[in-house]
Structures are given as structure tokens and as C-alpha cells.
């Protein structure tokens, strides 16, 4: 199944969080922080959103950092995705 975002929305998938600390301590599932780095899977067309002209600045395949509690989590075909607005993306990782 393919997700096609509308407007200024972007579909992202979290990258795996590290399971060990720098000191070598293995973290339990509950102790892990929610990851804030993800890969862009699909990008909406932008255009006129809420009366403003929006140009999309991210592209499929880029790694991004997004706001910690942003977006809507969606589970399709056993995989988890997050749909966020472009404004919730803070940076592109190069």
C-alpha cells in the first residue's frame, strides 16, 4: 500500500533509536527516548494551504529531524509511519 500525502504534509518513518548509551549501557524499551530522526517516504504537492502558498523543501529519501511530539502515527501493513506537516520538520540531515 502506498500513502500519498496531501497539501504540505510529509510521510516519514522513524530511524531505529540506539539501544546502548555511549558508556555501553543497554537501554530497556521503556527507557529509550522517542526518536526524532526519520526518513522521508513521501511528500505532498504543497500549493495553496490555508490561504498561503507553500513550497515543499524536503524530498523523498532525505533524513530529517522533526518535532518530538509532532504528527499522526499510522500503522499500515504492519509498518508504522508518521504524517507530519512540513512546518514540523526542523532540519534536513546531510
PLY file of the C-alpha trace (Angstrom):
ply
format ascii 1.0
element vertex 94
property float x
property float y
property float z
element edge 93
property int vertex1
property int vertex2
end_header
0.00 0.00 0.00
1.29 3.45 -0.88
0.50 6.61 1.09
0.11 9.85 -0.85
0.12 12.90 1.46
-1.98 15.96 0.66
-1.10 19.65 0.93
2.00 20.39 2.97
2.14 17.00 4.65
5.08 14.59 4.62
5.11 10.84 5.38
8.14 9.81 7.43
9.38 6.62 9.06
11.44 6.72 12.24
15.01 5.54 12.09
15.91 3.00 14.76
16.94 4.55 18.07
20.22 3.49 19.64
19.80 0.73 22.20
23.05 1.42 24.06
24.45 4.57 25.60
27.93 5.93 24.87
29.14 4.18 28.01
27.87 0.82 26.72
24.75 0.53 28.88
21.92 -1.31 27.12
18.59 0.52 27.45
15.30 -1.22 28.16
12.39 -0.44 25.83
10.73 1.94 28.29
13.96 3.89 28.89
14.50 4.73 25.23
13.61 8.22 24.10
11.25 8.64 21.20
13.42 9.06 18.08
13.28 12.41 16.35
15.19 11.43 13.23
13.32 9.90 10.33
13.47 9.17 6.63
11.10 10.92 4.24
8.98 8.40 2.31
6.51 10.67 0.51
5.99 14.43 0.10
2.73 16.26 -0.59
2.38 18.66 -3.50
2.41 21.86 -1.41
0.50 24.61 -3.21
-2.13 26.79 -1.57
-2.61 25.56 2.00
-4.82 27.53 4.41
-4.60 30.59 2.16
-0.80 30.56 1.98
1.41 29.46 -0.90
3.57 26.55 0.32
6.72 25.33 -1.45
7.96 21.92 -0.34
11.60 21.93 0.82
12.07 18.22 1.54
12.32 15.30 -0.85
11.85 11.55 -0.67
14.85 9.72 0.74
16.15 12.61 2.86
16.81 12.13 6.56
15.15 14.77 8.72
14.82 15.85 12.33
11.25 16.63 13.39
9.47 17.96 16.48
9.31 15.32 19.19
5.51 15.17 19.57
4.51 16.19 16.04
2.38 14.32 13.56
-0.09 11.49 13.45
1.11 7.92 13.81
-0.37 5.49 11.28
0.07 1.73 11.03
-0.39 0.16 7.59
0.54 -3.36 6.51
2.36 -3.93 9.80
4.61 -0.86 9.41
4.41 2.36 11.40
4.53 5.74 9.67
4.14 9.32 10.86
2.37 12.00 8.84
3.64 15.49 9.72
3.26 18.98 8.30
6.37 20.36 6.65
6.49 23.03 9.38
7.08 20.31 12.00
10.31 19.30 10.26
13.16 21.18 11.92
16.16 20.23 9.78
17.48 18.06 6.96
20.44 15.83 7.88
23.11 15.65 5.17
0 1
1 2
2 3
3 4
4 5
5 6
6 7
7 8
8 9
9 10
10 11
11 12
12 13
13 14
14 15
15 16
16 17
17 18
18 19
19 20
20 21
21 22
22 23
23 24
24 25
25 26
26 27
27 28
28 29
29 30
30 31
31 32
32 33
33 34
34 35
35 36
36 37
37 38
38 39
39 40
40 41
41 42
42 43
43 44
44 45
45 46
46 47
47 48
48 49
49 50
50 51
51 52
52 53
53 54
54 55
55 56
56 57
57 58
58 59
59 60
60 61
61 62
62 63
63 64
64 65
65 66
66 67
67 68
68 69
69 70
70 71
71 72
72 73
73 74
74 75
75 76
76 77
77 78
78 79
79 80
80 81
81 82
82 83
83 84
84 85
85 86
86 87
87 88
88 89
89 90
90 91
91 92
92 93
